[in-house]
């Protein structure tokens, strides 16, 4: 008798997990909303921090099965960049490292505009000297340059 409720709970959990598998890794991006993206330049590379909100079902999915299923979605935001490594994925933020995001030209680093795989409410570019630039509702990174000091 005590086994029936446990089996029912296990069955519901498995069905719920399987039904969300396709949902949590879909490419349409409706289950995740990107609030902010911070790009901290360091030479030709950059550390990118994405701040996002997940809907209720996706939060439960991540809680039950882990955040590794978000990795392809997070990498897809930076699809136009060549060498992207996911460093950390948290509940509402992820840290990625991008190599060769810029190129060096004598005394400056030049960053060419790149498309993003999703709209980000606020894109913040943080330069090595500590200054920053904010771009609202970004669908691409802007052309920019910064000193190598």
GIPE-V671485 format. One record per residue. N is the residue number from 1. SS is DSSP state (alpha for helix, beta for strand, coil for the rest). PHI is phi in whole degrees, 0 to 359 (* if undefined). D_LAST is the distance of its C-alpha to the last C-alpha in Angstrom with 2 decimals. Layout:
BEGIN
N;SS;PHI;D_LAST  N;SS;PHI;D_LAST
END
This chain:
BEGIN
1;coil;*;71.88  2;alpha;286;68.64  3;alpha;284;67.12  4;alpha;298;67.45  5;alpha;297;64.92  6;alpha;293;62.40  7;alpha;295;62.86  8;alpha;297;62.62  9;alpha;298;59.34  10;alpha;296;57.94  11;alpha;296;59.12  12;alpha;296;57.56  13;alpha;298;54.23  14;alpha;296;54.26  15;alpha;298;55.25  16;alpha;298;52.59  17;alpha;295;49.90  18;alpha;293;51.13  19;alpha;291;51.34  20;alpha;271;47.73  21;alpha;303;46.32  22;alpha;293;46.18  23;alpha;292;45.09  24;alpha;283;42.08  25;coil;243;40.63  26;coil;290;41.52  27;coil;266;39.08  28;coil;284;40.12  29;coil;73;37.79  30;coil;286;40.34  31;coil;273;40.38  32;beta;229;36.67  33;beta;238;34.86  34;beta;269;31.06  35;beta;281;30.13  36;beta;210;26.37  37;beta;227;23.58  38;beta;249;20.10  39;beta;247;17.31  40;beta;257;14.22  41;beta;287;11.57  42;beta;214;9.86  43;coil;68;8.91  44;coil;273;12.26  45;beta;253;14.19  46;beta;205;15.03  47;beta;258;17.39  48;beta;249;20.06  49;beta;246;22.48  50;beta;256;25.73  51;beta;252;28.13  52;beta;218;31.65  53;beta;239;35.30  54;beta;255;38.10  55;coil;286;41.67  56;alpha;301;44.37  57;alpha;296;45.63  58;alpha;291;42.23  59;alpha;298;41.47  60;alpha;295;44.80  61;alpha;301;44.13  62;alpha;295;40.80  63;alpha;298;42.55  64;alpha;281;45.37  65;alpha;246;43.74  66;coil;96;40.08  67;alpha;269;36.86  68;alpha;298;36.46  69;alpha;289;38.28  70;alpha;280;35.43  71;alpha;306;33.03  72;alpha;298;34.15  73;alpha;294;33.91  74;alpha;294;30.35  75;alpha;294;29.36  76;alpha;295;31.25  77;alpha;300;28.95  78;coil;253;26.21  79;coil;300;28.78  80;coil;276;26.82  81;coil;258;24.03  82;coil;284;24.80  83;beta;245;23.77  84;beta;244;24.27  85;beta;235;25.19  86;beta;280;26.82  87;beta;268;25.72  88;beta;206;27.89  89;beta;234;30.53  90;coil;246;31.96  91;coil;295;34.63  92;coil;230;32.48  93;beta;206;29.00  94;beta;220;27.46  95;beta;245;24.14  96;beta;234;23.20  97;beta;243;20.50  98;beta;242;19.68  99;beta;270;18.44  100;coil;55;17.26  101;coil;284;17.02  102;coil;229;14.61  103;beta;233;14.46  104;beta;269;12.00  105;beta;224;13.01  106;coil;51;11.76  107;coil;264;8.43  108;beta;232;8.70  109;beta;254;9.99  110;beta;247;13.51  111;beta;245;15.68  112;coil;276;19.36  113;coil;299;21.86  114;beta;228;23.79  115;beta;288;27.04  116;beta;254;27.62  117;beta;277;30.91  118;beta;202;31.69  119;beta;277;31.15  120;beta;249;28.75  121;beta;305;29.64  122;beta;220;26.06  123;beta;257;22.89  124;beta;245;19.78  125;beta;261;16.33  126;beta;247;13.71  127;coil;271;10.09  128;coil;303;7.26  129;coil;279;7.25  130;coil;99;10.95  131;coil;286;12.54  132;beta;216;15.12  133;beta;221;17.69  134;beta;251;21.21  135;beta;236;23.57  136;beta;282;27.23  137;beta;47;29.56  138;beta;278;27.13  139;beta;245;28.70  140;beta;203;25.63  141;beta;276;21.86  142;coil;277;20.88  143;coil;296;19.10  144;beta;202;15.55  145;beta;218;12.21  146;beta;207;8.64  147;beta;286;5.40  148;coil;272;3.81  149;coil;265;0.00
END
